[in-house]
Amino acid sequence: MAYIDYSYYTSTFHGTTVAEALFARLAEVASDVIDSIVSRPVNMLDESSNAFSKVKKACAYIVETLDANGGIDAITGFSASSVSSESLGDYSVSNGNSAGQGTGLWFGDIRIPQLAYALLQAAGLTSRWVYAGTVIDDGFQ
């Protein structure tokens, strides 16, 4: 289940124009990416909490990035931005380590906006200590 719907994306987040039919798929993928990179399950959060609103915002940023990088093709690794070089006869062009790509975070072939990751950290979902206080600590015996 996606953490955001089209109404949230367009009305609350004020995201870029994404076709509503494509949005549902991108929102599902963005939610799966979030579930894969967090240490604490998102479903443990109260949906009315500030932390969950940060998750929704992070999901919207990931949807926007996926759409800007080719939509479904960004998921499968076949987007134009994933091509490192191409040639035709004697003509060849290579992207190499383009300075324009910046130092983004990557989850497999999917680029994660650093702002989205920072929101997940602020929500307390990526810390090593996310389970602090959830178990009895008897110390070392």
N, CA, C and O atoms as CSV, one atom per row, in Angstrom:
chain,resi,resn,atom,element,x,y,z
A,1,MET,N,N,0.840,-1.177,0.000
A,1,MET,CA,C,0.000,0.000,0.000
A,1,MET,C,C,0.887,1.242,0.000
A,1,MET,O,O,1.851,1.325,0.761
A,2,ALA,N,N,0.562,2.187,-0.841
A,2,ALA,CA,C,1.329,3.423,-0.956
A,2,ALA,C,C,1.066,4.328,0.253
A,2,ALA,O,O,-0.036,4.351,0.801
A,3,TYR,N,N,2.089,5.063,0.649
A,3,TYR,CA,C,1.961,5.974,1.782
A,3,TYR,C,C,1.266,7.281,1.417
A,3,TYR,O,O,0.831,8.018,2.301
A,4,ILE,N,N,1.157,7.574,0.124
A,4,ILE,CA,C,0.476,8.793,-0.307
A,4,ILE,C,C,-0.489,8.470,-1.433
A,4,ILE,O,O,-0.351,7.453,-2.114
A,5,ASP,N,N,-1.459,9.339,-1.619
A,5,ASP,CA,C,-2.369,9.208,-2.752
A,5,ASP,C,C,-2.208,10.431,-3.658
A,5,ASP,O,O,-1.490,11.374,-3.327
A,6,TYR,N,N,-2.870,10.395,-4.774
A,6,TYR,CA,C,-2.739,11.461,-5.772
A,6,TYR,C,C,-3.207,12.806,-5.219
A,6,TYR,O,O,-2.636,13.848,-5.539
A,7,SER,N,N,-4.236,12.777,-4.398
A,7,SER,CA,C,-4.760,14.005,-3.801
A,7,SER,C,C,-3.703,14.656,-2.901
A,7,SER,O,O,-3.498,15.868,-2.967
A,8,TYR,N,N,-3.042,13.870,-2.073
A,8,TYR,CA,C,-1.975,14.410,-1.211
A,8,TYR,C,C,-0.863,14.991,-2.069
A,8,TYR,O,O,-0.373,16.089,-1.804
A,9,TYR,N,N,-0.468,14.255,-3.095
A,9,TYR,CA,C,0.653,14.673,-3.940
A,9,TYR,C,C,0.383,16.005,-4.633
A,9,TYR,O,O,1.258,16.869,-4.698
A,10,THR,N,N,-0.829,16.164,-5.147
A,10,THR,CA,C,-1.138,17.389,-5.892
A,10,THR,C,C,-1.580,18.536,-4.989
A,10,THR,O,O,-1.184,19.677,-5.226
A,11,SER,N,N,-2.385,18.274,-3.966
A,11,SER,CA,C,-2.961,19.339,-3.140
A,11,SER,C,C,-2.074,19.763,-1.970
A,11,SER,O,O,-1.904,20.957,-1.722
A,12,THR,N,N,-1.514,18.804,-1.257
A,12,THR,CA,C,-0.725,19.118,-0.063
A,12,THR,C,C,0.747,19.316,-0.397
A,12,THR,O,O,1.353,20.301,0.024
A,13,PHE,N,N,1.321,18.396,-1.145
A,13,PHE,CA,C,2.743,18.463,-1.491
A,13,PHE,C,C,2.998,19.433,-2.640
A,13,PHE,O,O,4.096,19.976,-2.760
A,14,HIS,N,N,2.001,19.651,-3.479
A,14,HIS,CA,C,2.109,20.511,-4.666
A,14,HIS,C,C,3.195,20.003,-5.610
A,14,HIS,O,O,4.041,20.764,-6.079
A,15,GLY,N,N,3.149,18.703,-5.876
A,15,GLY,CA,C,4.141,18.067,-6.732
A,15,GLY,C,C,3.984,18.427,-8.195
A,15,GLY,O,O,2.984,19.011,-8.610
A,16,THR,N,N,4.999,18.064,-8.966
A,16,THR,CA,C,4.955,18.301,-10.403
A,16,THR,C,C,3.882,17.428,-11.029
A,16,THR,O,O,3.406,16.473,-10.414
A,17,THR,N,N,3.512,17.756,-12.232
A,17,THR,CA,C,2.445,17.034,-12.909
A,17,THR,C,C,2.879,15.612,-13.263
A,17,THR,O,O,3.819,15.406,-14.032
A,18,VAL,N,N,2.184,14.651,-12.694
A,18,VAL,CA,C,2.389,13.232,-12.987
A,18,VAL,C,C,1.018,12.684,-13.371
A,18,VAL,O,O,0.026,12.947,-12.692
A,19,ALA,N,N,0.968,11.927,-14.451
A,19,ALA,CA,C,-0.309,11.344,-14.864
A,19,ALA,C,C,-0.860,10.481,-13.728
A,19,ALA,O,O,-0.128,9.700,-13.121
A,20,GLU,N,N,-2.150,10.629,-13.448
A,20,GLU,CA,C,-2.750,9.917,-12.323
A,20,GLU,C,C,-2.605,8.406,-12.456
A,20,GLU,O,O,-2.411,7.719,-11.453
A,21,ALA,N,N,-2.696,7.875,-13.675
A,21,ALA,CA,C,-2.542,6.431,-13.883
A,21,ALA,C,C,-1.122,5.984,-13.557
A,21,ALA,O,O,-0.935,4.904,-12.997
A,22,LEU,N,N,-0.130,6.780,-13.892
A,22,LEU,CA,C,1.267,6.463,-13.602
A,22,LEU,C,C,1.592,6.699,-12.143
A,22,LEU,O,O,2.442,6.014,-11.573
A,23,PHE,N,N,0.920,7.667,-11.535
A,23,PHE,CA,C,1.206,8.024,-10.151
A,23,PHE,C,C,1.048,6.838,-9.211
A,23,PHE,O,O,1.895,6.619,-8.346
A,24,ALA,N,N,-0.020,6.075,-9.369
A,24,ALA,CA,C,-0.278,4.954,-8.457
A,24,ALA,C,C,0.904,3.988,-8.428
A,24,ALA,O,O,1.310,3.532,-7.359
A,25,ARG,N,N,1.452,3.677,-9.594
A,25,ARG,CA,C,2.607,2.766,-9.677
A,25,ARG,C,C,3.848,3.385,-9.032
A,25,ARG,O,O,4.553,2.712,-8.280
A,26,LEU,N,N,4.122,4.654,-9.317
A,26,LEU,CA,C,5.283,5.316,-8.749
A,26,LEU,C,C,5.175,5.456,-7.225
A,26,LEU,O,O,6.176,5.334,-6.520
A,27,ALA,N,N,3.977,5.707,-6.723
A,27,ALA,CA,C,3.771,5.814,-5.276
A,27,ALA,C,C,4.011,4.475,-4.589
A,27,ALA,O,O,4.573,4.428,-3.495
A,28,GLU,N,N,3.589,3.393,-5.227
A,28,GLU,CA,C,3.846,2.052,-4.677
A,28,GLU,C,C,5.345,1.772,-4.615
A,28,GLU,O,O,5.851,1.270,-3.611
A,29,VAL,N,N,6.045,2.099,-5.692
A,29,VAL,CA,C,7.491,1.875,-5.733
A,29,VAL,C,C,8.184,2.741,-4.687
A,29,VAL,O,O,9.063,2.258,-3.974
A,30,ALA,N,N,7.805,4.000,-4.588
A,30,ALA,CA,C,8.410,4.903,-3.602
A,30,ALA,C,C,8.193,4.371,-2.188
A,30,ALA,O,O,9.098,4.440,-1.357
A,31,SER,N,N,7.020,3.848,-1.912
A,31,SER,CA,C,6.732,3.274,-0.594
A,31,SER,C,C,7.571,2.024,-0.351
A,31,SER,O,O,8.053,1.811,0.762
A,32,ASP,N,N,7.750,1.200,-1.373
A,32,ASP,CA,C,8.608,0.012,-1.251
A,32,ASP,C,C,10.059,0.406,-0.989
A,32,ASP,O,O,10.748,-0.241,-0.200
A,33,VAL,N,N,10.520,1.462,-1.647
A,33,VAL,CA,C,11.887,1.949,-1.423
A,33,VAL,C,C,12.033,2.399,0.024
A,33,VAL,O,O,13.019,2.067,0.682
A,34,ILE,N,N,11.063,3.146,0.519
A,34,ILE,CA,C,11.107,3.599,1.914
A,34,ILE,C,C,11.157,2.404,2.855
A,34,ILE,O,O,11.970,2.375,3.778
A,35,ASP,N,N,10.293,1.419,2.627
A,35,ASP,CA,C,10.290,0.228,3.481
A,35,ASP,C,C,11.627,-0.506,3.450
A,35,ASP,O,O,12.012,-1.154,4.424
A,36,SER,N,N,12.326,-0.400,2.332
A,36,SER,CA,C,13.592,-1.107,2.180
A,36,SER,C,C,14.767,-0.395,2.836
A,36,SER,O,O,15.758,-1.039,3.179
A,37,ILE,N,N,14.680,0.909,3.016
A,37,ILE,CA,C,15.828,1.628,3.568
A,37,ILE,C,C,15.674,2.024,5.033
A,37,ILE,O,O,16.646,2.460,5.649
A,38,VAL,N,N,14.494,1.885,5.598
A,38,VAL,CA,C,14.317,2.247,7.008
A,38,VAL,C,C,14.661,1.070,7.915
A,38,VAL,O,O,14.591,-0.093,7.516
A,39,SER,N,N,15.034,1.406,9.143
A,39,SER,CA,C,15.352,0.378,10.136
A,39,SER,C,C,14.134,0.009,10.969
A,39,SER,O,O,14.030,-1.113,11.464
A,40,ARG,N,N,13.229,0.938,11.120
A,40,ARG,CA,C,12.017,0.726,11.911
A,40,ARG,C,C,10.832,0.706,10.965
A,40,ARG,O,O,10.706,1.603,10.131
A,41,PRO,N,N,9.963,-0.282,11.064
A,41,PRO,CA,C,8.819,-0.357,10.148
A,41,PRO,C,C,7.923,0.879,10.242
A,41,PRO,O,O,7.580,1.334,11.333
A,42,VAL,N,N,7.558,1.402,9.097
A,42,VAL,CA,C,6.714,2.592,9.032
A,42,VAL,C,C,5.342,2.306,9.622
A,42,VAL,O,O,4.728,3.200,10.203
A,43,ASN,N,N,4.851,1.088,9.487
A,43,ASN,CA,C,3.504,0.778,9.981
A,43,ASN,C,C,3.405,0.831,11.506
A,43,ASN,O,O,2.312,0.701,12.057
A,44,MET,N,N,4.538,1.022,12.195
A,44,MET,CA,C,4.506,1.195,13.654
A,44,MET,C,C,4.149,2.629,14.039
A,44,MET,O,O,3.858,2.909,15.202
A,45,LEU,N,N,4.172,3.537,13.061
A,45,LEU,CA,C,3.870,4.941,13.333
A,45,LEU,C,C,2.370,5.195,13.325
A,45,LEU,O,O,1.624,4.556,12.583
A,46,ASP,N,N,1.943,6.123,14.148
A,46,ASP,CA,C,0.563,6.585,14.126
A,46,ASP,C,C,0.398,7.467,12.893
A,46,ASP,O,O,1.206,8.371,12.677
A,47,GLU,N,N,-0.619,7.228,12.089
A,47,GLU,CA,C,-0.796,7.964,10.843
A,47,GLU,C,C,-1.074,9.448,11.047
A,47,GLU,O,O,-0.972,10.230,10.101
A,48,SER,N,N,-1.419,9.844,12.256
A,48,SER,CA,C,-1.647,11.269,12.523
A,48,SER,C,C,-0.408,11.943,13.134
A,48,SER,O,O,-0.446,13.126,13.472
A,49,SER,N,N,0.682,11.187,13.271
A,49,SER,CA,C,1.886,11.728,13.903
A,49,SER,C,C,2.709,12.580,12.947
A,49,SER,O,O,2.567,12.489,11.727
A,50,ASN,N,N,3.561,13.400,13.519
A,50,ASN,CA,C,4.475,14.235,12.755
A,50,ASN,C,C,5.457,13.356,11.979
A,50,ASN,O,O,5.824,13.678,10.849
A,51,ALA,N,N,5.879,12.249,12.589
A,51,ALA,CA,C,6.818,11.336,11.923
A,51,ALA,C,C,6.206,10.757,10.653
A,51,ALA,O,O,6.893,10.642,9.637
A,52,PHE,N,N,4.926,10.390,10.692
A,52,PHE,CA,C,4.289,9.823,9.505
A,52,PHE,C,C,4.121,10.881,8.412
A,52,PHE,O,O,4.186,10.562,7.225
A,53,SER,N,N,3.906,12.141,8.811
A,53,SER,CA,C,3.813,13.190,7.799
A,53,SER,C,C,5.154,13.378,7.092
A,53,SER,O,O,5.186,13.730,5.913
A,54,LYS,N,N,6.263,13.146,7.801
A,54,LYS,CA,C,7.587,13.197,7.175
A,54,LYS,C,C,7.766,12.038,6.194
A,54,LYS,O,O,8.383,12.207,5.143
A,55,VAL,N,N,7.235,10.874,6.528
A,55,VAL,CA,C,7.288,9.718,5.622
A,55,VAL,C,C,6.510,10.022,4.347
A,55,VAL,O,O,6.971,9.714,3.248
A,56,LYS,N,N,5.333,10.623,4.492
A,56,LYS,CA,C,4.530,10.973,3.321
A,56,LYS,C,C,5.265,11.961,2.423
A,56,LYS,O,O,5.242,11.835,1.199
A,57,LYS,N,N,5.915,12.941,3.039
A,57,LYS,CA,C,6.661,13.935,2.272
A,57,LYS,C,C,7.851,13.279,1.568
A,57,LYS,O,O,8.131,13.581,0.408
A,58,ALA,N,N,8.550,12.381,2.269
A,58,ALA,CA,C,9.682,11.663,1.665
A,58,ALA,C,C,9.197,10.833,0.485
A,58,ALA,O,O,9.868,10.776,-0.547
A,59,CYS,N,N,8.054,10.197,0.621
A,59,CYS,CA,C,7.475,9.396,-0.459
A,59,CYS,C,C,7.179,10.277,-1.669
A,59,CYS,O,O,7.435,9.884,-2.807
A,60,ALA,N,N,6.641,11.467,-1.420
A,60,ALA,CA,C,6.331,12.389,-2.520
A,60,ALA,C,C,7.607,12.843,-3.234
A,60,ALA,O,O,7.623,12.949,-4.460
A,61,TYR,N,N,8.670,13.109,-2.479
A,61,TYR,CA,C,9.942,13.489,-3.111
A,61,TYR,C,C,10.490,12.358,-3.985
A,61,TYR,O,O,11.034,12.604,-5.061
A,62,ILE,N,N,10.343,11.129,-3.515
A,62,ILE,CA,C,10.821,9.988,-4.302
A,62,ILE,C,C,9.986,9.822,-5.563
A,62,ILE,O,O,10.533,9.549,-6.631
A,63,VAL,N,N,8.657,9.984,-5.457
A,63,VAL,CA,C,7.792,9.921,-6.637
A,63,VAL,C,C,8.215,10.970,-7.652
A,63,VAL,O,O,8.318,10.682,-8.844
A,64,GLU,N,N,8.461,12.189,-7.178
A,64,GLU,CA,C,8.852,13.270,-8.070
A,64,GLU,C,C,10.180,12.952,-8.771
A,64,GLU,O,O,10.335,13.219,-9.962
A,65,THR,N,N,11.120,12.390,-8.036
A,65,THR,CA,C,12.422,12.029,-8.614
A,65,THR,C,C,12.276,10.903,-9.621
A,65,THR,O,O,12.890,10.942,-10.687
A,66,LEU,N,N,11.469,9.899,-9.297
A,66,LEU,CA,C,11.239,8.805,-10.240
A,66,LEU,C,C,10.640,9.338,-11.534
A,66,LEU,O,O,11.070,8.967,-12.626
A,67,ASP,N,N,9.648,10.210,-11.404
A,67,ASP,CA,C,9.006,10.763,-12.591
A,67,ASP,C,C,9.985,11.597,-13.420
A,67,ASP,O,O,9.987,11.514,-14.649
A,68,ALA,N,N,10.802,12.388,-12.760
A,68,ALA,CA,C,11.763,13.242,-13.471
A,68,ALA,C,C,12.862,12.439,-14.161
A,68,ALA,O,O,13.495,12.919,-15.102
A,69,ASN,N,N,13.083,11.217,-13.689
A,69,ASN,CA,C,14.147,10.382,-14.252
A,69,ASN,C,C,13.621,9.260,-15.132
A,69,ASN,O,O,14.302,8.252,-15.321
A,70,GLY,N,N,12.435,9.418,-15.665
A,70,GLY,CA,C,11.947,8.459,-16.641
A,70,GLY,C,C,10.750,7.635,-16.220
A,70,GLY,O,O,10.328,6.753,-16.968
A,71,GLY,N,N,10.190,7.888,-15.056
A,71,GLY,CA,C,9.002,7.150,-14.621
A,71,GLY,C,C,9.292,5.679,-14.399
A,71,GLY,O,O,10.192,5.328,-13.636
A,72,ILE,N,N,8.541,4.824,-15.059
A,72,ILE,CA,C,8.710,3.378,-14.911
A,72,ILE,C,C,10.102,2.947,-15.365
A,72,ILE,O,O,10.680,2.017,-14.802
A,73,ASP,N,N,10.641,3.621,-16.383
A,73,ASP,CA,C,11.987,3.283,-16.851
A,73,ASP,C,C,13.037,3.532,-15.773
A,73,ASP,O,O,14.064,2.853,-15.759
A,74,ALA,N,N,12.811,4.485,-14.872
A,74,ALA,CA,C,13.754,4.742,-13.783
A,74,ALA,C,C,13.780,3.562,-12.815
A,74,ALA,O,O,14.794,3.307,-12.166
A,75,ILE,N,N,12.678,2.856,-12.723
A,75,ILE,CA,C,12.585,1.706,-11.828
A,75,ILE,C,C,13.349,0.512,-12.403
A,75,ILE,O,O,14.024,-0.218,-11.676
A,76,THR,N,N,13.235,0.330,-13.690
A,76,THR,CA,C,13.844,-0.833,-14.328
A,76,THR,C,C,15.287,-0.612,-14.741
A,76,THR,O,O,15.952,-1.546,-15.190
A,77,GLY,N,N,15.786,0.623,-14.594
A,77,GLY,CA,C,17.168,0.923,-14.953
A,77,GLY,C,C,17.371,1.241,-16.415
A,77,GLY,O,O,18.507,1.274,-16.888
A,78,PHE,N,N,16.289,1.478,-17.143
A,78,PHE,CA,C,16.385,1.761,-18.577
A,78,PHE,C,C,16.088,3.215,-18.927
A,78,PHE,O,O,15.777,3.524,-20.077
A,79,SER,N,N,16.181,4.108,-17.945
A,79,SER,CA,C,15.907,5.511,-18.246
A,79,SER,C,C,17.079,6.125,-18.996
A,79,SER,O,O,18.191,5.598,-18.974
A,80,ALA,N,N,16.820,7.235,-19.653
A,80,ALA,CA,C,17.875,7.925,-20.400
A,80,ALA,C,C,18.996,8.372,-19.469
A,80,ALA,O,O,20.151,8.442,-19.890
A,81,SER,N,N,18.676,8.678,-18.205
A,81,SER,CA,C,19.702,9.129,-17.268
A,81,SER,C,C,20.614,7.995,-16.815
A,81,SER,O,O,21.692,8.250,-16.277
A,82,SER,N,N,20.197,6.742,-17.024
A,82,SER,CA,C,21.039,5.618,-16.609
A,82,SER,C,C,22.020,5.183,-17.696
A,82,SER,O,O,22.897,4.354,-17.455
A,83,VAL,N,N,21.865,5.746,-18.885
A,83,VAL,CA,C,22.763,5.397,-19.990
A,83,VAL,C,C,24.094,6.095,-19.772
A,83,VAL,O,O,24.137,7.315,-19.617
A,84,SER,N,N,25.189,5.325,-19.757
A,84,SER,CA,C,26.490,5.937,-19.501
A,84,SER,C,C,27.218,6.293,-20.790
A,84,SER,O,O,28.067,7.184,-20.786
A,85,SER,N,N,26.907,5.621,-21.887
A,85,SER,CA,C,27.536,5.977,-23.155
A,85,SER,C,C,26.718,5.405,-24.307
A,85,SER,O,O,25.946,4.461,-24.140
A,86,GLU,N,N,26.909,6.001,-25.472
A,86,GLU,CA,C,26.284,5.478,-26.687
A,86,GLU,C,C,27.161,5.846,-27.866
A,86,GLU,O,O,27.907,6.825,-27.835
A,87,SER,N,N,27.053,5.037,-28.904
A,87,SER,CA,C,27.870,5.316,-30.081
A,87,SER,C,C,27.108,4.921,-31.340
A,87,SER,O,O,26.216,4.072,-31.315
A,88,LEU,N,N,27.487,5.560,-32.434
A,88,LEU,CA,C,26.918,5.282,-33.736
A,88,LEU,C,C,28.039,5.481,-34.750
A,88,LEU,O,O,28.431,6.612,-35.036
A,89,GLY,N,N,28.546,4.392,-35.285
A,89,GLY,CA,C,29.675,4.468,-36.213
A,89,GLY,C,C,30.900,5.031,-35.521
A,89,GLY,O,O,31.342,4.505,-34.500
A,90,ASP,N,N,31.450,6.104,-36.080
A,90,ASP,CA,C,32.625,6.738,-35.482
A,90,ASP,C,C,32.256,7.727,-34.374
A,90,ASP,O,O,33.133,8.216,-33.662
A,91,TYR,N,N,30.976,8.019,-34.229
A,91,TYR,CA,C,30.531,8.984,-33.222
A,91,TYR,C,C,30.307,8.265,-31.902
A,91,TYR,O,O,29.657,7.221,-31.863
A,92,SER,N,N,30.843,8.818,-30.822
A,92,SER,CA,C,30.668,8.227,-29.509
A,92,SER,C,C,30.558,9.335,-28.473
A,92,SER,O,O,31.261,10.343,-28.555
A,93,VAL,N,N,29.674,9.147,-27.499
A,93,VAL,CA,C,29.535,10.099,-26.405
A,93,VAL,C,C,29.429,9.302,-25.110
A,93,VAL,O,O,28.777,8.259,-25.062
A,94,SER,N,N,30.073,9.803,-24.066
A,94,SER,CA,C,30.085,9.116,-22.781
A,94,SER,C,C,29.756,10.103,-21.676
A,94,SER,O,O,30.260,11.226,-21.660
A,95,ASN,N,N,28.904,9.672,-20.750
A,95,ASN,CA,C,28.555,10.525,-19.618
A,95,ASN,C,C,29.623,10.478,-18.538
A,95,ASN,O,O,29.872,11.481,-17.868
A,96,GLY,N,N,30.251,9.334,-18.362
A,96,GLY,CA,C,31.272,9.190,-17.317
A,96,GLY,C,C,30.704,9.545,-15.963
A,96,GLY,O,O,29.550,9.237,-15.666
A,97,ASN,N,N,31.502,10.184,-15.149
A,97,ASN,CA,C,31.046,10.679,-13.850
A,97,ASN,C,C,30.662,12.136,-13.999
A,97,ASN,O,O,31.438,13.032,-13.666
A,98,SER,N,N,29.500,12.361,-14.486
A,98,SER,CA,C,29.041,13.713,-14.771
A,98,SER,C,C,28.906,14.527,-13.495
A,98,SER,O,O,28.331,14.068,-12.509
A,99,ALA,N,N,29.435,15.725,-13.526
A,99,ALA,CA,C,29.328,16.610,-12.369
A,99,ALA,C,C,27.880,17.019,-12.138
A,99,ALA,O,O,27.525,17.406,-11.025
A,100,GLY,N,N,27.037,16.942,-13.165
A,100,GLY,CA,C,25.644,17.325,-13.041
A,100,GLY,C,C,24.808,16.342,-12.249
A,100,GLY,O,O,23.704,16.677,-11.820
A,101,GLN,N,N,25.312,15.136,-12.047
A,101,GLN,CA,C,24.538,14.149,-11.317
A,101,GLN,C,C,24.625,14.343,-9.811
A,101,GLN,O,O,23.762,13.845,-9.088
A,102,GLY,N,N,25.623,15.038,-9.319
A,102,GLY,CA,C,25.742,15.291,-7.894
A,102,GLY,C,C,26.073,14.046,-7.108
A,102,GLY,O,O,26.481,13.026,-7.665
A,103,THR,N,N,25.893,14.144,-5.819
A,103,THR,CA,C,26.248,13.040,-4.933
A,103,THR,C,C,24.986,12.439,-4.347
A,103,THR,O,O,24.865,12.323,-3.128
A,104,GLY,N,N,24.065,12.064,-5.175
A,104,GLY,CA,C,22.804,11.512,-4.711
A,104,GLY,C,C,22.961,10.147,-4.076
A,104,GLY,O,O,23.987,9.484,-4.228
A,105,LEU,N,N,21.934,9.745,-3.368
A,105,LEU,CA,C,21.877,8.417,-2.772
A,105,LEU,C,C,21.211,7.487,-3.773
A,105,LEU,O,O,20.302,7.891,-4.498
A,106,TRP,N,N,21.659,6.258,-3.810
A,106,TRP,CA,C,21.099,5.292,-4.752
A,106,TRP,C,C,20.638,4.055,-4.010
A,106,TRP,O,O,21.307,3.581,-3.092
A,107,PHE,N,N,19.502,3.542,-4.412
A,107,PHE,CA,C,18.999,2.259,-3.941
A,107,PHE,C,C,18.874,1.399,-5.180
A,107,PHE,O,O,17.869,1.457,-5.889
A,108,GLY,N,N,19.896,0.601,-5.439
A,108,GLY,CA,C,19.943,-0.152,-6.685
A,108,GLY,C,C,20.040,0.829,-7.833
A,108,GLY,O,O,20.968,1.637,-7.874
A,109,ASP,N,N,19.103,0.777,-8.768
A,109,ASP,CA,C,19.076,1.685,-9.912
A,109,ASP,C,C,18.247,2.937,-9.651
A,109,ASP,O,O,18.115,3.788,-10.531
A,110,ILE,N,N,17.693,3.055,-8.457
A,110,ILE,CA,C,16.771,4.139,-8.153
A,110,ILE,C,C,17.471,5.218,-7.339
A,110,ILE,O,O,18.041,4.945,-6.283
A,111,ARG,N,N,17.420,6.438,-7.841
A,111,ARG,CA,C,18.020,7.570,-7.135
A,111,ARG,C,C,17.083,8.035,-6.027
A,111,ARG,O,O,15.885,8.215,-6.245
A,112,ILE,N,N,17.644,8.226,-4.837
A,112,ILE,CA,C,16.870,8.681,-3.689
A,112,ILE,C,C,17.269,10.128,-3.394
A,112,ILE,O,O,18.452,10.395,-3.180
A,113,PRO,N,N,16.329,11.061,-3.377
A,113,PRO,CA,C,16.678,12.441,-3.033
A,113,PRO,C,C,17.220,12.498,-1.595
A,113,PRO,O,O,16.666,11.863,-0.698
A,114,GLN,N,N,18.280,13.244,-1.384
A,114,GLN,CA,C,18.854,13.344,-0.044
A,114,GLN,C,C,17.866,13.948,0.939
A,114,GLN,O,O,17.887,13.617,2.125
A,115,LEU,N,N,17.006,14.826,0.460
A,115,LEU,CA,C,15.992,15.413,1.327
A,115,LEU,C,C,15.022,14.345,1.834
A,115,LEU,O,O,14.599,14.396,2.989
A,116,ALA,N,N,14.669,13.388,0.992
A,116,ALA,CA,C,13.777,12.308,1.414
A,116,ALA,C,C,14.435,11.482,2.515
A,116,ALA,O,O,13.795,11.134,3.507
A,117,TYR,N,N,15.723,11.171,2.330
A,117,TYR,CA,C,16.437,10.393,3.344
A,117,TYR,C,C,16.537,11.187,4.646
A,117,TYR,O,O,16.389,10.616,5.727
A,118,ALA,N,N,16.786,12.497,4.555
A,118,ALA,CA,C,16.862,13.341,5.753
A,118,ALA,C,C,15.519,13.362,6.499
A,118,ALA,O,O,15.495,13.377,7.730
A,119,LEU,N,N,14.418,13.364,5.763
A,119,LEU,CA,C,13.099,13.314,6.399
A,119,LEU,C,C,12.879,11.998,7.131
A,119,LEU,O,O,12.300,11.979,8.217
A,120,LEU,N,N,13.338,10.898,6.542
A,120,LEU,CA,C,13.208,9.596,7.200
A,120,LEU,C,C,14.075,9.540,8.455
A,120,LEU,O,O,13.688,8.929,9.451
A,121,GLN,N,N,15.239,10.171,8.412
A,121,GLN,CA,C,16.079,10.261,9.611
A,121,GLN,C,C,15.382,11.093,10.677
A,121,GLN,O,O,15.359,10.709,11.847
A,122,ALA,N,N,14.812,12.230,10.283
A,122,ALA,CA,C,14.112,13.098,11.231
A,122,ALA,C,C,12.904,12.400,11.844
A,122,ALA,O,O,12.521,12.696,12.976
A,123,ALA,N,N,12.311,11.484,11.107
A,123,ALA,CA,C,11.169,10.715,11.621
A,123,ALA,C,C,11.621,9.609,12.562
A,123,ALA,O,O,10.792,8.942,13.180
A,124,GLY,N,N,12.944,9.408,12.678
A,124,GLY,CA,C,13.485,8.387,13.584
A,124,GLY,C,C,13.438,6.983,13.022
A,124,GLY,O,O,13.418,6.012,13.779
A,125,LEU,N,N,13.420,6.860,11.702
A,125,LEU,CA,C,13.268,5.535,11.096
A,125,LEU,C,C,14.575,4.929,10.582
A,125,LEU,O,O,14.605,3.747,10.242
A,126,THR,N,N,15.643,5.705,10.518
A,126,THR,CA,C,16.887,5.171,9.958
A,126,THR,C,C,18.015,5.089,10.974
A,126,THR,O,O,19.132,4.713,10.619
A,127,SER,N,N,17.754,5.426,12.206
A,127,SER,CA,C,18.788,5.417,13.226
A,127,SER,C,C,19.131,4.004,13.664
A,127,SER,O,O,18.294,3.103,13.612
A,128,ARG,N,N,20.367,3.824,14.095
A,128,ARG,CA,C,20.767,2.518,14.636
A,128,ARG,C,C,19.985,2.205,15.902
A,128,ARG,O,O,19.815,1.039,16.258
A,129,TRP,N,N,19.519,3.219,16.567
A,129,TRP,CA,C,18.891,3.038,17.872
A,129,TRP,C,C,17.372,3.109,17.809
A,129,TRP,O,O,16.732,3.481,18.793
A,130,VAL,N,N,16.795,2.767,16.692
A,130,VAL,CA,C,15.343,2.876,16.561
A,130,VAL,C,C,14.604,1.941,17.504
A,130,VAL,O,O,13.445,2.192,17.836
A,131,TYR,N,N,15.249,0.874,17.938
A,131,TYR,CA,C,14.588,-0.051,18.843
A,131,TYR,C,C,14.897,0.256,20.309
A,131,TYR,O,O,14.485,-0.496,21.193
A,132,ALA,N,N,15.616,1.351,20.581
A,132,ALA,CA,C,15.922,1.724,21.957
A,132,ALA,C,C,14.627,1.896,22.741
A,132,ALA,O,O,13.704,2.580,22.298
A,133,GLY,N,N,14.572,1.274,23.899
A,133,GLY,CA,C,13.400,1.386,24.746
A,133,GLY,C,C,12.288,0.418,24.387
A,133,GLY,O,O,11.263,0.399,25.069
A,134,THR,N,N,12.447,-0.383,23.348
A,134,THR,CA,C,11.384,-1.313,22.976
A,134,THR,C,C,11.617,-2.710,23.532
A,134,THR,O,O,10.730,-3.562,23.473
A,135,VAL,N,N,12.810,-2.948,24.073
A,135,VAL,CA,C,13.107,-4.252,24.685
A,135,VAL,C,C,13.722,-4.010,26.055
A,135,VAL,O,O,14.230,-2.923,26.329
A,136,ILE,N,N,13.678,-4.997,26.895
A,136,ILE,CA,C,14.295,-4.881,28.211
A,136,ILE,C,C,15.783,-5.052,28.051
A,136,ILE,O,O,16.242,-6.040,27.477
A,137,ASP,N,N,16.553,-4.083,28.561
A,137,ASP,CA,C,18.000,-4.162,28.474
A,137,ASP,C,C,18.529,-4.665,29.799
A,137,ASP,O,O,18.572,-3.932,30.787
A,138,ASP,N,N,18.933,-5.935,29.808
A,138,ASP,CA,C,19.483,-6.540,31.030
A,138,ASP,C,C,20.993,-6.351,31.098
A,138,ASP,O,O,21.634,-6.829,32.035
A,139,GLY,N,N,21.564,-5.666,30.124
A,139,GLY,CA,C,23.010,-5.489,30.098
A,139,GLY,C,C,23.687,-6.777,29.664
A,139,GLY,O,O,23.034,-7.712,29.202
A,140,PHE,N,N,24.984,-6.814,29.817
A,140,PHE,CA,C,25.743,-8.011,29.455
A,140,PHE,C,C,25.891,-8.906,30.652
A,140,PHE,O,O,26.284,-8.451,31.726
A,141,GLN,N,N,25.582,-10.174,30.487
A,141,GLN,CA,C,25.687,-11.125,31.595
A,141,GLN,C,C,26.646,-12.229,31.256
A,141,GLN,O,O,26.865,-13.127,32.069
